[in-house]
Amino acid sequence: MISKGAAEALEGWLAARRALRGGAPNTEAAYRADVADFMGFLAEHHGGPQGRAALARAGLGDVRAWLARGRAGGAGPRTLARRLSALKSFYRWLAETDGFDASAILAARAPKYPRGLPRPLAEEAARELLDTVGLQHAEAWIAARDAAVVTLLYGCGLRIAEALSLKGRDWPFGESLRITGKGGRTRLVPLIPAAREAVGAYLRLCPFALERDAPLFRGARGGELNPRLVQKATAQARAQLGLPASATPHALRHSFATHLLAAGGDLRVIQELLGHASLSTTQGYTAVDTARLIEVYEAAHPKARGAGG
């Protein structure tokens, strides 16, 4: 059970986050659940609802016990790290608002977990996938639609949700697209001719009128396009080409970044293009590029192949 004061603090923090960063509803729901879970744990741990003053008295031991309970309940390291991140964000706000020292809470360390590296496609495979996605549906306009979406993912590095958030008012495209991504952050993404042409080809075939406030990419009945339909077309194309299960729409975004980096792209520029809040996220692509270099070396170098000499 959460006290009224604690609940008000939670809602105050979420309102402050929305005002400062925006953010997706799913992210806010996850953060609310994480912090509310800690508040509920404190109530159980200390024998009754804990008010706002009691939240300020919580210490490192409380956090460790909370994380241990989550671990015992089957939560993995990645989930526990996310929960702790939400709690720390809440306590930074609460400490500043109520004027207390939250360093004990902020000192808690998240469990370590292996961060999965993106798995990009080879350049030729990416091109073949784009071409083949456009052959998966009998309806010409739907096939052109799916091809246009995946071309934006690979050609501009968009997330699928970002591509599907485009409206009729965004067309015709100029030299760049203004995209609103995670956390409400906006960025300008240069538009390659192939992406503009693919979207234009789709719109010429689309049976629905281009309306300013309607989705640019329409479902079969004219409503919003479900991303699962693009994923399905990609999976069918992947199977035809014999590509691995990792060849997903999101892999095209990874491929965009990795191929830019391999061609000499600046990491800071790629960070801006992808809309990453932190450079450390983008730096994962340097590891991918290095891993690929090692693969080529081991396949081609006589010593690596075990040849004598």
N, C-alpha and C positions, 0 to 999 in steps of 0.2 A: 504494500500500500504506500502511495506517495502522498506526502502532506501537501496542503494547499500552497504553502510558501515555496516548496520545492517545485511543484508543478508550474507555478507562476514564473519561477526562475528559468525553467526549461523553455517555456513559451517565449519569454523575453529574449533568451539567447537565440532561439530560432528566428524570431522576428528581426533581430539585429543582423543575423547572417543573410537573411533574404534582402534586407535593405542594402547591405554592403556588397554582396556577391551575386544575388539572384540565386540560381541553382535549380536543379531538376527536382521535381516532387519526390521521385524515388529516393534520391540522396537524402532529402530532408526527412523522409519517413524512416530511413535506416538510422540516421543520426538521432532522431527522437527516441526510437526504440532502444538504441545503445545506451543513451544517458538515462532513460527511464529505468532500464534494467539495473544500472548501478544504484540508482536511488532506491529501487525496490530491494536490492541486496542489502543496502545499508539498514533499511527498516527491519529486515529479517535478522541481520547480524547484531543489531543493537537493541532489538526487542520493541520496536515501535516506529511509527513514521518519524522521519528525520526532517526537520524544518531547514530553513535557509541558513540559520546560524550553525546547525549541525553539519551541513555540507561544508562549511568553512573549516570545521574541525577535523574533517576526514583526512586520513594520512596515507602514507605509502603502504602500510600494512593492509588497509582496507582495499586498496587497489589490487594488491597482490592476491589477496583472498578472493576477490571478485573474479580476477582472471583465472585463478586456480579452479573456481567453481565452473567457469565456462569451459575450461580444458577438460574437466571431469565429465562435463555434459556432452562432450564430443566436438566442441568447436576447435577448428584447426588454427594453426599459427597465423594464417592470413586474416581469418575472421577476428581473432583476438587483437591483432594489430590494428584493424579497422576500428574496433570498439574502443581501444585505448586512444586512438587518434581523435575520435569524436569526444571522448571524455576530457581529454586535454584541451581541446578547443573550447568546450563548455567552461572549464575551470579558468582558462585565461580570461574569458569574458566576465565570469562571476567575480573573480578576484579584482579585476579592474573596476567593476560596478560597485562591489560591496567593500572594497578597500581592505583586503587581507592578503597574506602571503601564501600563494599556491605552489611554491617551489617543491614541496614534498610530493604533491600529485604529479607535477610536471617532470619530476625526476624518474618516474616509472619508465622502465624500458620495455619496449614491445618485443615479443618473441621473434626470433629470426626465422625467416623462411626463404627458400630458394625462389628468386624472382624469375619467372619464365621469360625467356627472350622471344621477341617476335620472330615468326618464321615466314620470311618473305619468299615470293616466287622468283624464279629466274626471269630475266627480262623477256625471253622468248615465250616462256610459259604464261606470263602475265598477258602478253599480246594475244596468244591463242585463246586464253580464257575469255578475254573481252569479246573476241570475235564469236566464240562458240555460245556464250550466254545469249547472244542475239538470235540464236537459232532454236531456242528451246520451246517456243510457244507457237501454236498454229495461227493465232491472231497476230497479224503483222504489227499492229500498233503496240500490243503488249510486248512482243519481242523487242521492238525498238525502244520501248520504255525501259525494259530491264537492261538493255545494252547501254542506254544513256546513263542510268544510275551507276553501274559499275565503272563506266568510263570516268565519271566524276570522282569516284573513290580512288582510282589509280592515277588519274591525270591531275587531281587537285589535292589528294591526301585527305579527303573528307571522311568523317565517320558516316555510317549509313543513316543515322538519325539526322545528321546535319543536311545530307542530300535530300532526305524526304521532308525536311522542314521548309524547303524553298517554296515560295508562293508564285502565283501568276504575275504579281507585280515585279518579281525579280527578273523577268524576261522582257526584252532581249538582254542577254548578258553583255557586259562591257569587257574591258580588258581584265577585270578582276571581279571576284565575288566577295561581298561582305557576309561573313558567316558568324553566327552566334553559337558558340560551343559550350563545353562544360563550364559550370560555374558562372554562366552568363557572360563569359569573356567573348568579345568580338575580335575578329581578325580579317584582314584582306588577303585573299588567296588569288594569285595570278591564274588566269584561265587559258589553257592551251586550246588552239583551234580545234583539235579533235574532239574535245569535250563539248565545245559550243556547237559543233556540227552534229554530234550525236544527239544532243538535246533538241536541236532544230529539226532533225529527221523524225524524232519521236512526236514533236508537237504538230508537224504537218500531217501525221497519220492519226493523231489522237481524236476520237470522235466527240470529245467534250470541249466546249468553248473555254478559251483561256480567260479566267476570271481573276481579277486583282487579288482577292483575299482567299481564293481557293488554292488547294495544293497544286503545285506544278506537276507533280507525278501522281496520276490518278489510279485508283483501283478499277476493277472491271465494271463496277456500277457507278463510277464517278466520284467516289469518296476518297478518303486518305488511303494511300498505298501501304499495305501491311509489309513490314520489312521481311517477314518470313517468306513472302513470295519471291523476293529477290534472292534470298538465301537458297530457296528451292531451285530456282533456275541456275544458280551458281553451282549447286551440288550436282545437278544433272550434267552440266557442262564439264565439271571436274571429273565425273565418272567416265564420260566419253573420251576425255583426254588422258585418262590414267594418272591424274594428279592425286597427291595425298589428301587426306581429310583436312589437313591444315590449310588447304587452298580455299579459304572462305572470303566473303566480301571484305571482312576486316583485314584479312591478309593483304588485300590490294592496297590498303592504306599503309601498312608496314612496308610493302614493296616500293611504294612511292618514295618513302623516306630513305630506305636502304639504297635504292638506285640513284637517288640524288646524292647521297653521301659518297657512293662509289665513284660518281662522276666528278667529285671534287667540291660538292656543296658544303657550305659553311654550317657548322652545327647550330649556331645561334639562329641563322636564317631558317633552317629546317624546324627548329623549335617554334618559331613564329608561324610558319606555314601550317604546322600540325595543331597549334593552339595549346601546347603543353605549358602548364603553369610553371613547371620547374625544368631546368636544363638537365637535371639528373635523369628524368624520364626519357628525354631524347638521347642521352648518352648511351642508352641500351642498344641503340643502333650501331654504335662503334664496336660493341662486342659482337654483334651479328656480322658486321663486315669483316672483323678479324677472324671469326669462326669460319666464314666462307673462304677467306684467304688460306687458312690452314688446310681446309678440305682440298682446295686446288693444289696446294703444295704437296700434300700427301699423295694425291692421285698422279701428279706429274713428275715429281722429283725422283730420280733413280735411286737415291739412298733411301728415301721414304718408302719406295716400293720394294726395298730389300735387295736391289741389284748390287752386285759386287763392284769394287773399284777402289 
